[in-house]
Amino acid sequence: MGNDIHIHLDEIPPEVADTLARGCLRLYYQIIAMPNGRELLDDAWEKYQQRKNAEAASSSADSSSE
């Protein structure tokens, strides 16, 4: 059993989606306002991309060995 979380976006009411969007923007602006905030976001994004690419490569290697 994995730890994957699946969110059905079509089931989120528009007013809740608006609230989530405002919260995400507020968090983004707070991080950007921090010293080195942009660098923190860039580093986190780069690590996420590396992890995602490694998982995709691992997944494709697993499927090709079958």
C-alpha positions as CSV (number, residue, x, y, z in Angstrom):
1,M,0.0,0.0,0.0
2,G,1.5,3.3,-1.1
3,N,1.3,6.8,0.4
4,D,-0.1,8.3,-2.8
5,I,-2.8,10.9,-2.3
6,H,-5.4,11.3,-5.0
7,I,-7.6,14.4,-5.1
8,H,-10.6,14.5,-7.4
9,L,-10.4,18.2,-8.5
10,D,-13.8,18.0,-10.2
11,E,-15.3,17.4,-6.8
12,I,-13.9,20.6,-5.2
13,P,-16.6,23.3,-5.1
14,P,-15.5,26.6,-6.9
15,E,-15.6,28.6,-3.6
16,V,-13.3,26.1,-2.0
17,A,-10.9,26.2,-5.0
18,D,-10.8,30.0,-4.7
19,T,-10.0,29.8,-1.0
20,L,-7.2,27.2,-1.7
21,A,-5.8,29.4,-4.5
22,R,-5.7,32.5,-2.2
23,G,-4.0,30.5,0.5
24,C,-1.4,29.2,-2.0
25,L,-0.7,32.7,-3.3
26,R,-0.4,34.1,0.3
27,L,2.1,31.4,1.1
28,Y,4.0,32.0,-2.1
29,Y,4.2,35.8,-1.4
30,Q,5.3,35.1,2.2
31,I,8.1,32.8,1.0
32,I,9.2,35.3,-1.7
33,A,9.4,38.1,0.9
34,M,11.8,36.0,3.1
35,P,15.5,36.6,2.7
36,N,16.6,34.1,0.0
37,G,13.0,33.1,-0.5
38,R,13.3,32.8,-4.2
39,E,16.4,30.7,-3.9
40,L,14.6,28.4,-1.4
41,L,11.7,27.9,-3.8
42,D,14.1,27.3,-6.7
43,D,16.1,24.7,-4.7
44,A,12.9,23.0,-3.6
45,W,11.6,22.9,-7.2
46,E,14.9,21.5,-8.5
47,K,14.9,18.7,-5.9
48,Y,11.3,17.9,-6.7
49,Q,12.1,17.7,-10.4
50,Q,15.1,15.4,-9.8
51,R,13.0,13.1,-7.6
52,K,10.1,13.0,-10.1
53,N,12.6,12.2,-13.0
54,A,14.3,9.5,-10.9
55,E,10.9,7.9,-10.1
56,A,9.9,8.1,-13.8
57,A,13.1,6.5,-14.9
58,S,12.8,3.8,-12.2
59,S,9.2,3.1,-13.3
60,S,10.1,2.8,-16.9
61,A,13.0,0.5,-16.1
62,D,10.6,-1.7,-14.1
63,S,8.1,-1.9,-16.9
64,S,10.7,-2.6,-19.5
65,S,12.1,-5.6,-17.5
66,E,8.7,-7.4,-17.5
